Amino acid sequence: MASDTAGRTTGPGRSVDPDYNVGAAGTILFAGIIMIVAGAFHIVQALVALFNDQFYVAGEEYIYRFDLTSWGWIHLLGGVLLVLGGIFLFRGAMWARILAVVLASLSAILNFMWLPYYPLWGAIIIVLDVVIIWAVMAHPRDLRYATQS
């Protein structure tokens, strides 16, 4: 273990700032990667809905039934926003964390409404959205210290 000029110990997995947790920064990085992956999945859903309307078939009658072309554009917009939000999350800014939680929440709602068309795929994306929210919210104070320096 080495010491810096203020006498704080440093070493593997430890930061010079005792209030900053490297593991917390790792979960934020993880959330950004998962956001980009979930956004890519949204984009794939969108392209299938836009180019092949016959691929998805609704099994049950639901109140919130939309045209598949509309769903395609909604998923395309959502996917692009998730990818951009994941890229912004790498910056570590507090506004990017708030954006990540909002976008992941909207994505979960969107995929809940998508369940009649593709239940397994929608459930997988909802799980990814919950993981994003957890990863961003797991260490709320640590990122504040990272962005001050």
C-alpha positions in Angstrom: 0.0 0.0 0.0 1.2 3.4 -0.9 0.3 6.8 0.6 -0.5 10.0 -1.3 0.5 13.5 -0.1 -2.4 13.7 2.3 -1.5 10.4 4.0 -4.4 8.4 2.5 -3.6 4.9 1.5 -3.9 3.8 -2.0 -3.6 0.4 -3.7 -5.5 -2.1 -5.8 -9.2 -1.3 -5.8 -8.8 1.8 -3.7 -9.1 5.4 -4.7 -7.2 8.3 -3.4 -10.5 9.8 -2.2 -11.8 7.7 0.7 -15.4 8.7 -0.1 -15.3 7.4 -3.7 -16.0 3.7 -4.3 -14.5 2.1 -7.5 -17.1 -0.6 -7.4 -19.8 2.0 -7.6 -18.3 3.5 -10.7 -18.1 -0.1 -12.1 -21.9 -0.5 -11.6 -22.5 2.8 -13.5 -20.3 1.5 -16.3 -22.2 -1.7 -16.3 -25.5 0.2 -16.5 -24.3 2.1 -19.5 -23.4 -1.1 -21.3 -26.7 -2.7 -20.5 -28.5 0.4 -21.7 -26.7 0.2 -25.0 -27.6 -3.5 -25.3 -31.2 -2.9 -24.4 -31.4 -0.1 -26.9 -30.0 -2.4 -29.6 -32.7 -4.9 -28.7 -35.3 -2.2 -29.1 -33.9 -1.3 -32.5 -34.0 -4.9 -33.6 -37.7 -5.2 -32.5 -38.4 -2.0 -34.4 -36.8 -3.1 -37.6 -38.7 -6.4 -37.5 -42.0 -4.6 -36.8 -41.3 -2.1 -39.6 -40.1 -4.5 -42.3 -42.2 -7.6 -41.6 -45.6 -6.9 -40.1 -46.5 -10.6 -40.3 -43.7 -11.7 -37.8 -45.5 -10.6 -34.7 -49.0 -11.9 -33.8 -51.0 -10.8 -30.8 -52.2 -13.8 -28.8 -54.8 -12.1 -26.6 -57.1 -9.1 -27.0 -55.7 -6.3 -24.8 -57.0 -2.8 -24.3 -53.8 -1.1 -25.5 -53.5 -2.7 -28.9 -51.5 -0.6 -31.5 -50.6 -1.1 -35.1 -47.3 -2.9 -35.5 -45.9 0.0 -37.7 -46.6 2.4 -34.8 -44.9 -0.1 -32.4 -41.9 -0.2 -34.8 -41.5 3.6 -34.7 -42.0 3.7 -30.9 -39.3 1.0 -30.4 -36.9 2.6 -32.8 -37.2 5.9 -31.0 -36.9 4.2 -27.6 -33.9 2.2 -28.8 -32.0 5.2 -30.1 -32.7 7.1 -26.8 -31.5 4.2 -24.7 -28.2 3.9 -26.7 -27.6 7.6 -26.4 -28.5 7.5 -22.7 -26.0 4.7 -22.2 -23.3 6.6 -24.0 -24.0 9.7 -21.9 -23.9 7.5 -18.7 -20.2 6.8 -19.4 -19.5 10.5 -18.7 -20.6 10.0 -15.1 -22.8 13.1 -14.9 -25.7 13.2 -12.4 -28.1 14.3 -15.2 -27.1 11.2 -17.2 -28.0 8.9 -14.2 -31.4 10.6 -13.9 -31.9 10.2 -17.7 -30.9 6.5 -17.4 -33.5 5.8 -14.7 -36.2 7.7 -16.7 -35.4 5.9 -20.0 -35.2 2.5 -18.3 -38.5 3.1 -16.6 -40.2 4.1 -19.9 -38.6 1.1 -21.6 -40.0 -1.2 -19.0 -43.5 0.3 -19.4 -43.2 0.1 -23.2 -42.2 -3.5 -23.1 -45.0 -4.4 -20.7 -47.4 -3.0 -23.3 -45.4 -5.1 -25.9 -46.0 -8.4 -24.1 -49.0 -9.4 -26.2 -46.9 -9.4 -29.3 -43.7 -11.1 -28.0 -43.9 -12.1 -24.3 -40.5 -13.6 -23.8 -38.6 -10.9 -25.6 -40.5 -8.2 -23.7 -39.9 -9.9 -20.4 -36.1 -10.1 -21.1 -36.0 -6.3 -21.8 -38.0 -5.6 -18.7 -35.4 -7.5 -16.6 -32.6 -5.6 -18.3 -34.4 -2.3 -17.5 -34.6 -3.3 -13.8 -30.9 -4.2 -13.8 -30.2 -0.7 -15.3 -32.2 1.0 -12.6 -30.5 -1.0 -9.9 -27.0 -0.4 -11.2 -27.6 3.4 -11.5 -29.2 3.7 -8.1 -27.1 1.3 -6.1 -24.4 3.8 -5.0 -26.0 7.3 -5.1 -23.3 9.3 -3.3 -20.3 7.8 -5.0 -20.8 9.4 -8.4 -21.2 12.8 -6.8 -17.6 12.6 -5.6 -16.4 11.4 -8.9 -17.9 14.3 -10.8 -16.5 17.0 -8.5 -12.9 16.3 -9.4 
